[in-house]
Amino acid sequence: MKVEIGHGSGGKLTKELIDRVFLKYFDFPELKSLQDATVLPVEGEKIGITTDSYVIRPLFFPGGNIGKLSICGTINDLTVSGNVPLYVSVGFIIEEGTDFEILEKIAESMAETAVKSNVKIVAGDTKVVERGKCDGVYINTTGVGKNVRNLSPLNAREGDVVIVTGFIGDHGIAISLAREEFDVETGVLSDCAPLNSLLVPLFEIPTLRWMRDPTRGGLATVLIEFSESSGLGVKLYEDKIPVREEVRFVCDMLGYDPLYLANEGKAVIVVGREDAEKTLEILKSHELGKNAEIIGEVTGDGSVQLITSIGGVRRLELLEEDPLPRIC
Amino acid sequence: MKRERIKELVSLIHEISPKDRKIKIMNVCGSHEHTITYSGMRSLMPENIELIPGPGCPVCVCSESDVINAIRLSQRDDTILVTYGDMLRVPTKEGSIRSSGRNYKMVSAPHEVLKIAKENPEKNVVFFSIGFETTTAPTAALIEMGLPENVTILTSQKLTPEIMEVLVKDEEVGVDAFIAPGHVSAIVGANAWRIFPEEYGIPTVVAGFEPDNLLLAILRILYQLREGRAELENVYRGVVRPEGNVKAQELMYKYFEKADVNWRGIGLIPKSGLEFRKEYDNINAKKVFNLPEIKEEKVKGCICDKIVLGKAYPNECKLFGKVCTPSNPKGPCMVSMEGACNIWYRFGR
C-alpha cells in the first residue's frame, strides 16, 4: 500500500494511516485519546523541552533509520542538558507514494527506542505532501523531561577535564558511504543510540559542568562553541580521541576530518578533575560508554587547540559548512 | 616507538638548524601540504624555518581557458564531458562546470571513461584530463588500451620539474630547499630533480607522506645546508627509484610531447606541459572541436597566483575564509582538496 495525498486529508484515510501504522506501534495510553493535546503530569519544579526535525538522506542507513534517529536525537538533547527525558511528540511529513511498509519499519523502531529508553510518545501529527516535495519522510520530535541539573559552559573552570563517551565519526561515515556516491565499503555502523541510561547516572557527579552531543559539526564544533560561550579554551590530545581505524581510513581517502564528523550516540562531557575518574568509571560500566576516554582539558586561553599525534599544535576553527549535508 | 622517533627527529632539527638566518623549505605536493598542516608540523619547527606550500595542486593551476572550454563542451547537446570531481567546482568567468555546464560526469580514474562511452554511443565523450605526471601516465595507458570512437581527450597536463625551475629563478620566492613529491617521483624518478642541486645549488630531498618521513627529509635538508652541500637525496626509496617508472614515461611520451602551456595566475611557461603529438589530432579534443584559447581574468582580490608560487600564505589573502570558502571558492586554490587554501581552511594553521 502506498501513501496518497488523501492520507493527509484529515478524514477517513488519515485515520487509517494513523491506526494502521502509528498507533499499531506507539502503544502509549496517553496518546490514545487522539485529542488535540495530551495532558501530562510533570513532577518537580522545572521541565526541559527541546525540538528537532530530521531530514536525513537515506532514510535507512547502517545502524539505524530516520525514526530511531528522531527519538534518539531528542532524548539525547534533553539528557545532555541535565534532564531526565519523559515524553516525546512526533510529527511526520510524508511524501505521497511512500510505502506503508517503510512507515511501519520507521514507526516500529521509534516505538522500540522509546520503550527501551523509558520515554513515552504522547502526541503526534501526520501531513502528506505531493510526490517530489520531500524525500520520503521528514520527522519532527519534541521532547519534554524533568530537569535535574543546571548544566552550562559557564560552569566550567580552567583545569576541568574533557571526556568523550566513545568512538567519534561513525555516524558521518556510515551516512556518507550509505549514499553510495563512493565505491567504498566498510562495516562502520551509525552510532545512533539513546544516551539517557548512560548519562543520567552522571547527574549525581557534583562537578558535572556541561555536556553536549556532538551531532552536526562533530566534536570540534561543539568544543569551539563551548569555548566561545565559556570564554575558556580547550586543549585536546589527538592520540586520546577514540577513532575507529576504518573511519580514519575513509577520512584520509575522502578528505574528512573525524573531529568534524557527526555523531548520534556520543556525548562530550566537561567535569571537574577531582571527579574525572569516577565519571569515567560510571561511563565505562555501560555498554554505550565502554570506550570513553579523557581527551583533553579546559584551559584559560579562549581557543580550541589540538595537540597532534606528532606533538604539533593545530588550532581548530569553525567550518562554514558541514562537509556532509543532511546527516540528521 | 614512532612517537619517540618523531621526538628525536624534531629535536635533531632544532639542534642542527642554523640560527643565523631564515630558511624556506618548499613542498610542491598537495599531499605533503596536507600532512604538514594536519599534523601541525609547522608548530614543531624552529622559528627561522618556514615550510611553504608551492605549486602542488594540479587543479589550482589548470588554465582558465581549458576549464572554460570544458564548460562549453558540456553545454553541447551531443557531448558528455567527463572529469575528476575536483574540477567540477573550479570557478571561471563563465561559472564552473557544475554551475554552468549541462552534460558532465565525474570519474575517479581514467578507465571509467570507457564505461560512459559504451553506455552513450551516440554522444561525444570528452575526457578532461588534468594533472601532473601522476595522472598523465594513467591517461596515456587509457589511450594505449584503445579509445572507443566516440572518445576524445581535452588535456591540461602539467610538468612538475619545469615549474620548480621557474620558482628557483624567482628571487621573490627565495627557496632554500625543495621537498620533492613522492607520487610524482614514482613516475618521473628521483633523478628528475637532479638539476636543482647540481645546477642551482638547492638541496632537494624526495619524501613520502608520513609525518616522520617528511621530518626526516627536513632534517636531511638541514644537514646539507649546514655543511654547505647541495645534493639530491631520496628518503622514500621503497617507492621511488632513481629512474622512476620508465614504462609509464615511455607511454606518456608516445602520445604527448612537451609544450608551452598556461598556468593559471602565472602565465605561459615554456615546455611546462604536455600536449598531444600531431599524429593524434583525431583524439585531441582541442583539434577535433577547434577550441579557442581564452584570455584569463582574475577575481579581484584573489592572490592564488602568489600562493601557488609560494610568495604568500593562504591567510594573507583578504578573501580567505570570508568570501572565499570551499563551498563558494573564488580562486582555484580553495577548490581542490590539494589546494593550499582549501587545506588551510579545513585544518587550520
Boltz contact constraints between the chains, C-beta under 6 A:
constraints:
  - contact:
      token1: [A, 255]
      token2: [B, 337]
      max_distance: 6.0
  - contact:
      token1: [A, 308]
      token2: [B, 39]
      max_distance: 6.0
  - contact:
      token1: [A, 308]
      token2: [B, 40]
      max_distance: 6.0
  - contact:
      token1: [A, 310]
      token2: [B, 6]
      max_distance: 6.0
  - contact:
      token1: [A, 310]
      token2: [B, 39]
      max_distance: 6.0
  - contact:
      token1: [A, 310]
      token2: [B, 211]
      max_distance: 6.0
  - contact:
      token1: [A, 312]
      token2: [B, 39]
      max_distance: 6.0
  - contact:
      token1: [A, 312]
      token2: [B, 40]
      max_distance: 6.0
  - contact:
      token1: [A, 312]
      token2: [B, 41]
      max_distance: 6.0
  - contact:
      token1: [A, 312]
      token2: [B, 43]
      max_distance: 6.0
  - contact:
      token1: [A, 312]
      token2: [B, 44]
      max_distance: 6.0
  - contact:
      token1: [A, 313]
      token2: [B, 40]
      max_distance: 6.0
  - contact:
      token1: [A, 313]
      token2: [B, 43]
      max_distance: 6.0
  - contact:
      token1: [A, 314]
      token2: [B, 40]
      max_distance: 6.0
  - contact:
      token1: [A, 314]
      token2: [B, 348]
      max_distance: 6.0
  - contact:
      token1: [A, 315]
      token2: [B, 348]
      max_distance: 6.0
  - contact:
      token1: [A, 317]
      token2: [B, 348]
      max_distance: 6.0
  - contact:
      token1: [A, 320]
      token2: [B, 325]
      max_distance: 6.0
  - contact:
      token1: [A, 321]
      token2: [B, 327]
      max_distance: 6.0
